[in-house]
Amino acid sequence: MAAFIVRMGPLLVLWLAVFLSGTWAVDRGNFKTCDQSAFCKRQRALKPGQSPYRALLETLELTNTKLTLQLINDNNKVRLLLELYRLQGNMTRVKINELKPLKPRFEVPDVLINDPPTEPLSLLSQDENGVVLSLGADSQWLIVSAKPFRLDIMEGREVLLSLNSRGLLAFEHLRIRKDTISYKIKNNVYSAWENIKWVFSSQVDPEGAEKKEETDAANELAEGETAKEDGMWEETFKSHTDNKPNGPSSISLDFSLPGVEHVYGIPEHADSLKLKTTDGGDPYRLFNLDVFQYELFNPMALYGAIPVMLSHSAQRTMGIFWLNAAETWVDISSNTAGKTVFGQMLDYVQGSSETPQTDVRWISESGIIDVFIMLGPTPTDVFSQYASLTGTQAFPPLSALAYHQCRWNYNDQEDVAAVDKGFDEHDIPYDFIWLDIEHTDGKRYFTWDPHKFPQPKDMLQGLMDKRRKMVTIVDPHIKVDSSYKIHNEIRSKGFYVKNKDGGDYEGWCWPGNSGYPDFTNPEMRAWWASMFAYDQYEGSMENMYTWNDMNEPSVFNGPEVTMHKDALHGNWENRDLHNLYGLYVQMATAEGLIERSGGVERPFVLTRAFFAGSQRYGAVWTGDNTAEWEHLKISIPMCLSLGLVGVSFCGADVGGFFKSPSTELLVRWYQTGAYQPFFRAHAHLDTPRREPWLFGPENTALIREAVRQRYALLPYWYQLFYHAHHSGQPVMRPLWVEYPQDTATFSMDDQFLLGRDLLVHPVTEEGGRGVTAYLPGKGEVWFDVHTFQKHNGAQNLYIPVTISSIPVFQRGGSIIPRKARVRRSSSCMEHDPYTLFVALSPKRFAQGELYIDDGHTFNFDKQKQFIHRRLSFANKALSSRNLAPGSQFITPSWIEKIVILGASKPSKATLKTPDGKENLLEFEFDASMSVLTLRKPGVNAGVDWTVVLQ
C-alpha cells in the first residue's frame, strides 16, 4: 500500500487515509437520501389524487405511426406533448415532453439498437371524456382519459396497467431564472413583444389569447420563486454546491399494476430479488456511484443503473423500461404490503374483494418521459421484447466463461509466472490472470511499470504458450501529466469533459489529479478505440483483454465520490446523462478490441458501471463486496436481477474483495461462483494472499473440485450464452421464469436455474449441515448431478451437506453436454470429446442441444461457421440432428460417453450412422440408481447419429 501512496499528492494521501481505513464500511453520509436530493424531495411531497394535467382532446392527431395529443397543466397553463406508439412485439411507447421548451431537453441516444418499428393504432371511439384506441391483437385497448389525464391499457375487461392513475405526473418546465439582470431584460422585452403579437394574432387566431395566458402564467410562476427555493437553482450537499443554470427540470410519472404483488429489476441494488415497498423509507435510487464496501438490504444506489422493472403474477409478466439517464428514484407501494400470511389467509376466508395492486412511481432529475411498456404476457416474451429494444448479451469467447484469477495486485512478471505455475502444480485449471492498477507506469493507463513489467510481451507469450490469457485494467480517469501521451492527445483534441466555466474538468482518482474523457462524444470513443491497436498499446498481444473500473465515473473529491452534475459533455450537463458514462466507456473499449483484430475476434471487457444496453459490450460484476457470508448470499439475487434486465454475464468477487474470508467461506464461495456466469476470484491490496492452494491440501482439493465442475460444464454454459445472445433469455434465472404459475417460486432468491435444466442451491450458511431446496414442477423429476438420485418435483427437499457438497439437480426430460477431460485451460479442451447426460422423465421426451464453434471469432455470425445439434431421446432412441442446415463447421470432437438417468436395462444398444453402419455399444447398468452408461460411441459430434436401445 505505502509504495503506491508515496507517488500521489498529499491531499490524495489524506483522502485515501480516510477512505481506506476504519471499519471497512460505507459512510452513508457521503451519499444522498431522497430528502437531501432537492428534486426527489419536491416530487415526493406531491400528494396523490390532485393531478393538474388535462388532455386537450381537440389537439389529437393520429397517423400511421403514432398518436399525438397535448396536455395542459391547469395550474400554470404549461403545455406538454404526449406521443403514443404501438410497437411491434406487443409493446407500447409513451413519450411526454414540453410542447415548446426554452431549449431542447435531453433524450437518451445510443441505447436503443434501432428506431423501434411501429404498428398502426386505430381509433375506436371518442367523446369529451376521452378516447379509446385498439392495440391490435388479443382485444387490447388503450384508453386516454381527459380530466384528469390518465392512460389505461386493458385486455378485454381487465386493466393491465395504468399511467397517472394516482395523479403523480409532474413535469418541471424549463424557465428563465428571475433574479438575474438578463432575465429581467429578456422578460420585459419578451412581454412587450408578446403583447404586440397578441394584438394581431387574437384577431385571426382564436387560440392567440390562450397562448398569451400560458406564457404569462409560466412567467408568473418563475417570478414567484426565490433563488434557492427547494434547491431549484442551487443545491448544496456537504461541501459541494450544484449550480443549476437550467433550473428545475425534474419529471415524474406513476404506474399502477392491478393484480400484481411481485416486482423485480431496477439494478443495481444489494437487495432481495423481489423489490420491497418503499413506504416510510427511501425510494430505490438509480445513480451510478463508487460506493465503498456497500451495505446490504437497502435501496442505496450502486455502480450501475438499469431502469427496467418486471412485474409478475400467475397470470402475466410485464415490463416497464424508463429510458432516462439522469439520477432517478423509484417508489414502490402495495396494498398487500405488511400483511402477514395469516392476514392474507383471513382475507381469503372472509372473501375480501380487494385486488392486490402494486404502484410504482419513477422520478428523474431531467430529460423527458420516454417509457416502453412491455406487455408480455410470458417471461420469455418480456425478455424478447426488451432485447428487441436494447440488444442482447454479447456472445463472449468461450474462455471468458472459464475461471479468472485476480487480485489488487500481482506484483511483477515474476509474481505472475509464479501464480501461473502454482495452478499447474496444484492441477487447478484457469484461463485468465488479471492485473490491477499497479501494473502501470504511475497509474498511466495503456502503459507498463518499466521495473515490474519490463517485458510484457514475454509474459503474455508465456501465458499464450499454455493457451492462457491476461486482463489488464484501463480506467477512464487520465493522469494530468504533460509527459503522458494519452493525456496530451486528449487535451489537444478537446476530448475532456468540461467544467461549467469551459475548462477541462479535473478531479482526483488513483493517479492523483485526473482528467475525464468525454465518452459521449463519438469522436472521442473512436480515438479511444484506436488506442487498443497493437502498435499503440505497447506490450499488448492478442491474448490480452480489458477491465474498465471506476467508470461511474469515480471522482474521489467530487460530490458523492463522482462527477459534478454541472460538468459539461458538449452541450449537455452530466446531470442529464450521468448513468450513460460507464456504458460509453465499455462500448469504446469493446470496439477497440474488435478493431485491433480487424473485426475478427470477439472482445472481452468487464465493466463496473453500466446502463440499459451494456449487455451488448461484455460482462459486469457486483463491485467491491466483502468477505462475509451475507455478501455471498446477496450475490445470487444481485445477479438474478441483472439477468432479468438483459445482463446475463454477471458475477461477484469470489472470496469477497474486502477483508479476509475464513477457509469455509472461501470454499463455499468457490462452489457458488462456479455456478454463476462470471467466475472470478478477486481481493483487496491489503488482504493476505489467497491463491487456492494457500489454505491447506484439504481446502485446495475442495476448490479444485469446484473449478473442475465449472470446466466440465463449459459446453452447457457456452450453449446458454449462445441462446442469450440470440434471444435475450437470461442464463441464470429465477425459478418463476420457467414455472410462472408456481407462486412458491415468486420470492425465492437462494436458489436458481441455469437455463431450464440445471437447478442450483448453493450452501451459503456458515456451518451449514443441510439445505432445503425447492424442486418445482408437479409431475417433474429432478436428478442429483453428483449421485444420480431421482427426486419428484413440487416438493421441498432437505439435503444433508458436507463441506464438499454443491447441491445441483438436472431436470428430467433434458440432455446436457459436458467434457470430462478437464485440462489446464478451456482452450486446451477445445477438441476433447463430449459426454452426454440424458435425464429421463415420465412427463416428456428428453431434449437438449449441442453448440460448437471456434470459441473466439465472429465467424459463427458472419460466415455461419458453427454446429448446432438437436439431441432427442424418445421411444428408446437417442438421436442427434442438425438444427442449422445452412451452417458450416467441422469439429474433431466426438461423443465419448452417454449417461442415461432413470433408465431401464436394455438387452443391447446399437449406434446407427447416416452411412448405414450399425455398431453395438458396450454399456453398464446400475440397477440401484437406474443409470445406463453407454461407452465409446466414437461418433463425430457434428454429424447425424442415432443410438437405439432394445
N, C-alpha and C positions, 0 to 999 in steps of 0.2 A: 504493500500500500504506500509506504513512505516514498519509494522510488518514483512513483508516478506523480505523487502530490508535489514533490520538490520542483517539478518542471512547470507548475502552474503559478499564477499570480497569487499574492497574499489574500486578496478578497475571496477568490475562489477556494483557497485553502480553508478560510474561515467558514465558508458556506458548507464545504464538504465535512468539516469537523462536526457541524451541527447535523447535517443530513445523514451522515453515515454512523453516527454514534447513538448512544442512548438505548432505548428499549426495543429497537427494531420494530417499530410500529408506525403506522401512518399518523401524521399530525393533521387531524381533521380540520384544525384551524387554518390550514393552508388552502382549503378548498371551500367554495361557497355552498351554502344551503340555499333553498329557494327564497327564504326571507332576505338573504344577502345578495340575491340576484334581482335587480330592480324590476326587470320586465316580468320575471316569474312571479314576484310578489304582487305586482299590479294586476296581472292576469288572474292570479289565483283569488284575488279579492273580489272579482266579479261574481255575482250571485246567479244561480241557475234561474231559469224561468222569466228572465227580463230582457229577452233579445230585442234590440232596437232595429234589427235588419228586416227589410221587407223586399220581396221580389216585385219588380216593375214588369208585370206580365206583358204590357204593351210594347216592351222593348225586345221581346222574344224573337229570335231568328233561328231557323232550323235549316241546315244544309245537309249534303250527303255525308259529311264527316263529323259534324258537331252541332250542338245547340249552344247559343249564347243568350245571356239574359243579364240585365243589370239589376244589382241590388242597391238599396239605399239605406243608409243609417239615419233613421228618423230623428236621432238626437243632434247630429251635426250636419246632416244632408250630404255627407260624402258618399259618392257612388263607387261601387265595385263592379267588376265584370266577372260573371260566372261563365265558365265554359264546361260543357259536359260532353264526354266522348264515350261511345260504346266501342270497346276494343275487342279484337278477335281473341278467342280463347276464354270467353266468359269473364271479362273484366270491364270495369267502369272507371274512367278517369275524371276527376273533378279538379278544376283549376279556378282559383279566385285571386284576382289582382285588383289593384286600384284601376278605375276606369281611366283616369288621367293623372298619373303620379307626377310629382315635380321633376323626378328623374327616374330612369329605369330602376326597377327592383331586381335583385339577383335571382336568376333562375339557374338551377344546377345543371352544368354541362357534363358530358363525358361519362356519365353513369349509365344511362340507357344505351343499349347496344345499337339501337336504331329508333327511328320515329315509329312508335307502335302503330301497326295497321289498324284501321278503324272499320266498323260496320255501321250501316245506316241506322239511325234512330227513327222511329215513326211516332207521330203524334196521334194519340188515341182519343183524347178529349181535353177540353179546356173551358174553364169558366172564370169568374172573378176571384175564385179561391185558389186556383192552381191549375196545373196541367198534369196529364198522365201520358207517359211515354212507354213504348214497348222496347224491351231489351232483347227481343228475339225469342230464342229457344226456351222451353220449359216454363212457359207462362210467367216470365219475369217482367215486372213493371218497375218503372221509376216514377215516383210521384213527387212533384215540386209543389209545395205549399207556399202561398204568397205571404201571409201575415200571421205570425212571424215566418220568416223564411225557414224552410225545412226541406230535407230530402229524405225519402224513404225508398228503399229497394225491397221489393216484395217478390215472392214466388207463390203464385196463387193467392191465397188469403193470408199467407204467413209473411210477417215482416222479417227480413233477413238482417237488415242493418239500417240505422237512421243517422243522419247528419244534422247537427244543430237541434236535436230534439230537446236538449236541455238549455238551449239558448245561449251557449257559451262561445259562439262565433265572435271573434274580436279581431279587428284589423286596424292597427295603428297606422294612419296615413302619414306620408311624408309631409313635412311642413317647414316653413322658414322660421328660424328662431327669432322671437320677438325682441330680445334685449340686445340687439345689435343695430348699429347705425345703418348698415346695409339693408337690414330687414325693414327699418322704418322708411327709408327712401324707397325701396322696392315696393313696399306695401302702399305708400301714398301714390306713387306713380301707377302701380297696378290698379288700385281702386279707381283712380281718375279715368284710366283707360277703360276699365270695365264699365264705368258709368256711361261713358261716351258710346261704347259698343251696345250697351243695353238699350239706350235711347232708340238706336236704329234697329237692333235685332228684334226687340219686342214688338216692333211694328209689323215685321214679316215672319217672325219665328215665335210661335206661341210658347215654345219652351225657353225663350230667352230670359224671362223673369225668373223661371225656376233655376236656371244655371247661375244667375247672379246670386240668388238666395243661397245656393250651395256654396259658392265661393265666399260669400260674406260669413256664412256660418263657420267655415273652416278657419278663416282668419280670426273670427271671434274666439274660437277655441284656442288658437295659438296665443292670442293676446292674454288669455286668462291664465296662462302657465307661468309659473315662476321658473327661474333659471335651473334650479336643482330639484324641482318638484318630482318626487318619486324616481329620481335618477334618470329623468328623461333625456337630459342633455349632458349630464356629467355624473359619474358614479365613482366612488372610492371604495376600494377593498384593501384592507391593511395599508401598505404604503403606496399603493398603485392607484392612480387616477385614470379613469377611462373617459376620454373626451369623445363625445358623440356628435360629430358635425351634421349628421343627418337626423338627429333627434330620435324620438321613439319610433320604432318600426316593427314591433312585435306582432305576431299573429297567433291565433288560437282557433281550434275547432274541436267540437265534441262528437263522439260516435257512440251510439247505443247498440248493443248486441243482445237482442232478446233470446232467451233460451240458452245463453252461454254462461258457464261458470269457470271455464278454464281458458286462460290466455297465456301465450308464450312469446319468446323472442326478445326484441329490442336489446340485443347485446351491445356493449359488454358490461355485465354486472356479475359480481361474485355472489350469486344468489341461487335460490332453488330454480328448478326448471319451470314450474308453474309460477307465473308472476303473482306477487301479492298485491292486495289492495293498499292504496297509499293514504287512505283517510287517516288523519291525525298525525301524519308524518310527512317527510319529503316525497315529492314525485321521483320516479326514476329519471336520472339525468343522462343525457347523451351529449358528451363534450369531451373530445379526445384529450386525455391528460396523462402525465407521467406521475402515477400515484405510487409512492414509495411504500412497499410492503402493505398492500391493501387489506382492508378489513373484509370480513365475510358477512353475508346476510344483511346487506344494506343497499340502498339504491344509488350510492355514490357513482359518479362517472369513473370510467377506467380508460384504457388505452385506445379502444375502438368504439365506433358508434354505427350501428346499422338500424335505421328507423323503420323496421319491419316487425309487425306483430301478427301472430297467428291466433285465431280463436278456434276452439274445437269443442264439439259436443257429439253425442252419439248419432246425431242426425246430419251434421255438416261440419266441414272445415272451411274457414275463410281466412283471408289475409288483408292487412292494411299496410301499404307502403307509403310513408310520408316522406316525399322527396324534398328534403330541406337539409342543408349542410351547416346551418348555424347552430349555436347552442340550443338544445331542445330539452324540455321536461315533459314527462308523460305521467299523468294522473290516472289511476285505476280505482274504480269503486264498484261494488257489487251489492245487490240486495240480499245475497245469501252470506256475505262475509260475516264472520264472527259467530255464525250459528253452529252449535255443536252437532255431533252426529245425532244425539237424542232429539235436539230441536228440529232437525230435518226430518227425522222419523215421525215426530209429533205432527209436523205439518202434513206429512203424507197420510197419517191415520185420521187426522181431522179434516182431510180433504181441502187443504189450503189451495186456493186458486192462484196464488202469486207465482207468476212465471219467473224463473231465475233470469237475471239480466246483469250483464257487465257493461259499465260505462267507461269510456276511455276518452281522455282529453289530451290533445297534443298542443304544446306551447313552444314556439320558436322565436328567437330574438329578431330575426329579419327574414328577408326573402318573400316568397309568395306561398300560398297554399297550393300544393300540387300533390294530389293523393291518388293512388291507384287502389281500387277495391277489387281484390281477387276473390271471386265468388265460389271457387272450388268446383264441385262440392266435396271432393275427397282430398285427403292429404297429398296424394300424388298429383292431383290436378293443381293444387296451390303451388307445389314445388315447380311444376312445369310452367305455370303462369308467371311466377317470379323470374324463372330462368329466361323466359321469352323477353323480359324487360331488361334485366341486368347481366345476362350471360350465365354461363355455367362454370363449375370448378375447372381450373386449368388442369390438364392431364399431366401429372408430374413424371419425370423419369422414374423408372421402377426403383432405382437405387435410393431415391428420396423417401421411399416408403419403408426402408430398412432402418437400422439403428444408427443414431448420431451421438457422438461423444464430444462434449463441450465443457469448458469452464472459463471463467474470467480469472486467469488467462493461462494458456500454456506458454511457458517462459521463453523458449527459444527453439531453434531447429532440433537441438539435441533432445529437448523435452518431448517434442512431437514424435521423434523417432523412437524414444523410449516407451511412450504410451502406445504407439503403434505396435511395437514389439511385444509389449505386455499382453495385448489382446491375443496375439498369436500364441504366446507361451501358455496362456490360460484357456486357449481354444474357445474364445468368445468372438463371434463374428461382429463386425461393424463395417459401415460403408463410408461415413463422413467423420472427419475430425475438424473441429471448429477453432478459429482464432478470434478472440475479442479485441478490444481497442488497443491493448498493449503491443500488438504485433506491428503497429505503425510507427513511423518516424515522428514522434512527438504529437500524436493524435492527428496527424495529417493523413486523411484517407486517400486511398489509391497509392500509398507508399508502404515501405517496409522499414522496420528498425534496422539500420545497417550493421549493428553489432550483434543483435539477437537473431536476425533473419537475413544474413548476408547473401545467401544463395537460395532464394525461394524456389527457383525452378528445379534445383537439385532435390529440395524437399518434396515438391509436388511430383517430380518424376519417381521418387522413391515410393510414394503412395500409388502412383499410376501403375508401377510395376506389379503391385499387389492388387490392382483393379479396385483401388480405393480413391476417395476424393476428399476435398477440403472445402470449407466455407470460411470466408473472411468477412469481417464486418465493414460496412461502408455506411456511415451515418450522414444525415443531411445538414449537420452544422459544420461549417468550414472555418478552420483557423484563420483569423485575420493576421496574415504574415506576408509581407512584401516579397519574401523569398520563396513562397509556396505557389507553384504554377497554377494549381486549381483555383486558389483564391484570386490570383491576378487575372485569370481569364474570365472568371465570373464577374469580377468587378469591372473589367474593361468592356464587357459586353452588356453591362447594365442588368445583369440577371438576378441580382439580390432582391429580396423583399425590401420595401422601403418603409421608413418610419413616416409618421404623419407630416413631417416637415420636408419630405422628399429625399432625405439622405438614406444611405444603406442602413437597414435595421440590423442592430448588433445586440447580442446577449451572451450570457455565459453558458458554456457547456463544457464537455470534457477537455477540449483543447485550451480552455480559457476564453478570451474574447473571440466570438464567432459571428460569422455572417450566415444568413439562411437563404439558400437559393429559392427563387420563386418558381416552384414546380407547376404552378397553374399556367405558366407561360409555355406553350408548346415548343417554342424555340429553345427554351432552357432545357426542357425534357429531352429534346433531340440532341443537344450538346452533351448533356449528362450521359445519355446512352452511348454516345461516341467515345466516352472516356473508358468504357469497358473493353474497347478493342485491344487486342494483344500488343499492338505497338504503342498504345497509350498507357495502359495499366501495366507498368513494367513488372516482370516477375510472374504475371498471371499465365495460366495454361488452361486447356480445355476441361481439366478436371477440378477447376476452382469455381465455386459458386458464391452467392452473396446473401448477406444478412443485413436488412435495414432496421436498425433500432432507433430509439429516441425520436421517432418521426411524427410525434403528435402535433407539432414539434415540442420537444423538451427545451425549455429555457430556464436555467437554474435561478436566475434573478428576475424572472418575469412573473406577472400575476398568475397565481395558481400553477406556478412552475411551467408556464407556457408562454406563447407569443401574445403581445399586447393586441387587443382587439382592433385598435385603430391603425395597426400596421397595414401597409398597402400592397396588394397584389395587382399591379396595373391600376385600374380604376376602382377596384373593389377592396373593401376593408376585410381584414382577417375575420372580423365579426360575421361576415356573410358566408364564408366558405371554409371556416376553420376545420371542420371534420373531413374535408376533402384532401388535406395536405398529405396525410400518410398514404392514401390511395395513389396520389400522383407520384410520390417517391417510388413506391413499389412498381408502378406502371413503367416509369422511365428506366428503372433498373432492369426489369424483366426484358424490356425492349433492347437494352444494351447487350444482355447475354444472348439474345436471339441474333442480333445484328452481327456480333463478333464471329458467329459461326456461319454467316451468310444465309441465315434463315433456316438452317438445317436442324440445329439442336434445340430440344426443349429446355427452357431455363428452370432453375430452382431458386426462388427468392423467398426468404422468410421476412415477414413484417410484424412489427408490434402494433402500429396504428392502422386502422382500416375503416372502410365505409362500405356502403352498398356498392357492389361491383368489384370489390377487392378479390373476390374468389377467382376472377379471371387471370390473376397475376401470380398466384402462389399460395404459400402457407401462412398461418398465423399461430401464435402461441399465447397463452394466458398471462404472460408477463411475469413480473418479479414476485413469485409466490414464496411461501415459507415452508420449511421442513417441519410441518405439523400435520397431524392426522386429519384435521378439518380441511386443510388445503388439499390433501389427497382426495378427500371426498368431493370437494367442490369442483374439482377438475372435470368430473363427469357431467353435471348439469351445465357447466360453462361451455363445454364442447358440444353437448347436445343442442344448446340454444343456438350456437353458431351454425351447426348443421341445418337447423330448421330454416335459416335465412340465407342459405346458399354456400356457406363457407364450410366445406367438408374437411379441409386439410388443417385440422386443429390438434394441438397437444399442449401439455403442461410440462414445465421443467421437472424431470424425474428426480426425485430426492428433495426437491424444494431449492429455490435459489438462495434464500437467506437461511441462516442457522445451519446446524448440522443434524442430520437425521439419525435416529437410532438405527441399528442394523435391521431390526424388524421392520421399521417404517421404510427403509431404503429397499428392502426386498419386496415388500408389498407394493411399493411404488413402481418398481420394475415390472412386477406382474400385472399391474393395472395399465401402465404405459404401453406394454407390449400389445395390448388390445385397444389402443387409441390410435387415431390416424397418424399423427406426427409423434415420433418416438425419439425423444432427445433427452439425455441427462445434461444438466447444467448446474453450475454452482457459483457463488459469490467469491470474489478475490480473497476475502478474509476467512473463508471456511477451510477446514482441513481437506486435503486431497481425498477424493472418493472414487477413484477408478474401481471397477467392480471386483478386483482381486485384493483389495486392501482391508477386507473385513473377515479374514479367515477362510479356510478352504470350504467349510460348510456353506457359508453365505455366498462365496464365489460360485459354488455349484448351483445354488438356487437361482442366482442371477443369470448364470449361463443358460440354465434350462428355460427361463422366461424369454431370453433373447432368441434362443433357438426355436422356441414355439413361434415367435414372430416370423422368423425366416422361413420356416416350413410352410407358413400360411401366406407367403407373399403372392402366389398366383391368385388367391382369392381376393386379397387386398387390391391387387392390380386390376382385376376384373371389376371390383366395386367402383374404383376410381374411373375406369373407362365409362361405366354407366353414369356416374355423377357428371362426367364431362359431357356426355351426350344428352342427358335428360334432366339434370338438376336434382336428381334424387339424392338425399344425404347418405353418406357412407355409414356413419354412426348415428343411429336414430332411436328415439324413444319407442317404447313398445306400442303406444297408441297409434303410431303411424301405420303399423301392419295389422293392428287389432282395434280399429277405430270405434267399435261399438262396445268394447270392454271397458266399462267405467273404472274398473280396478286399476287400470294402467295409467289413468289420466294424470296422476300426480307422482308417478314413480320416477325417481332420478338417481337411484343407487344401482341400477342395472340397465342394460341397453342391448340393442340389436346391432350387429354388423351385417348390413344388407338385410335380407329377410331371414337368413338361415342360421346365423350364429347368435346365441344369447349369452351374454357375459354378465356375471355378477361378481365383481372383484371383492376381495376381502379388504375392507378399509377401516376395520375397528382394531384398535390396539389389543393384543392378546386374544384376538378372535379365535374361538373354537368351533364356530359354526355360523353359517349364514342361511337365511330363508329366502330362497329365490322363487319368484312367481313365474310359473311356466304357463303362458297364455294359450288359449285356443281349445274350446270344447271339441273333443274328438281328435285333437292333435296328439302326437307323441314326440318326445324330445330325448335325445341320446347324449349322455355324458361323453364328451370327446376323449376323455382320458381312460375311462373304464368301460365304455360302451354300454353301460347300464341304461335301460329304457325306462322312461317315466311318462305318465299321462299328463296331458295339458290341463289347463283350468284348475291348477292347484298351487298352493304354497308349499314348496318342498324344502324341508330343513336338510341342510347338507353339513355334516361334520367336516371340519377342515383342520389341516396341519399347516405348518409354515410353508410347505411345498405346494399347497393347493391353489389352483386358479379355476374356480367353477365356470365352465364353458359348456354349452349344450348346442347340438346340431338338431335342427328341426327335421322331423320325419317328413319325407317327400322331397328331400333336397339331395343334391350331389355337389360336393366341394372338392376342388383340386388342391393338392398340396405337393410339396417337394420334400422328400425325406432325407436327401443328402445335403445337409447343411454345411456350407463351406465358409471361408473367412470373410467373404463379401457376397452380395447378391449377384454381382457381375460374374463371379466365379461359378455361379449356379445356373448361368444363362441357358446352357444346353442340357442340363440334367433332366432326368426323366420325372414323370408325374405319377403320383398315387391318387386314385380317385376314391373318395369316401362317399358311399351311397347309403343314405338313411331312408329306410322304407317306412311307409305309412299306410294304415288301413283306410285312410281318408282320400288319398290321391296317389297318382303315379309320381314317381320321383323324377325331378328335373334339375338340371344345373347347366353351367356353361364353362367353356374354357376359352380364354382370350390370350393370344400371344402376338407380340410384335417385337421389334428390335430393342425396345425398352428405353430409348433415349431420343429418337429423332421425331420430326413431324411427318415422316413418311407414311405413318398409319393414316394420316388425314389427306395429305397432298397427293400421295401415289397409291393409296388404298393397299398398303403393304401390311397386312395383318391376317391373323387366323382367328375366326370366331366360330366356335362349335356349340351346337346344342347337344347336351348329354341327357338321355332319357332312359328310364327303366320302367318298362310296362310289360305285362304278360310274360314275366320271367326272361325278359331280354333287355340287355343294356346296349344302347347304340349311341354313336357319335355322328352327327350330321352337320353339314355346312350351313351356317346362318348368314354368310356373306359371300354369295356366289361371285360377286364382282371383284372380290379382293384377291390379292396375290402375295403370298409369303411362304417361304419354306423354312421349316424348323427341323433340326436333327433330333429334337427331344422326342421321347417315346413314352408310352404308358407302361410303367414298370409293375404296378400292382393295383388291384381293385379290392377294396374292403367294403362288404355289404353288411349293414347293420339291420338287425331284425329279420334276418333271412332264415330260410329252411334249407336243409341239406339236399343238394342235387345229386343225381346219380352221375352226371357228367356236365362239363362246361366246355362249350365249343366256340372258338373265335372264327368269325366269318369276315372276309375282306372283299372289296369290290372285284378283285381279280378271280373270285370264285374259290379261293383256297379256304380250307377249313382245318383248324388245328385244335386238338384237345389241350385244355389248360390244366395245369396242376392246381389243386386247391386244398385248403384246410378248412374244417368246420368246427367251431367251438360251440357245442350244443348248450353249454351252461349259459352262454351270453347270446346265442343265436347270431353269431358272427361268421360270415363266409369270407375267406381270403383267397382271391384268385392271383396266382403268381405268374409273373413274366409273360404277360400278353405280348410284349415286344412290338406292338404296332405303333407306327408313327402317330404323333399327337395331332397331325394336321390332315389326316385322311379319314374317310368314312370307314366304319367298322361296326360289328355287332357281336356281342357275346350272348349266346343262348344257353340257358340253364335247363336241364332236363332231369 
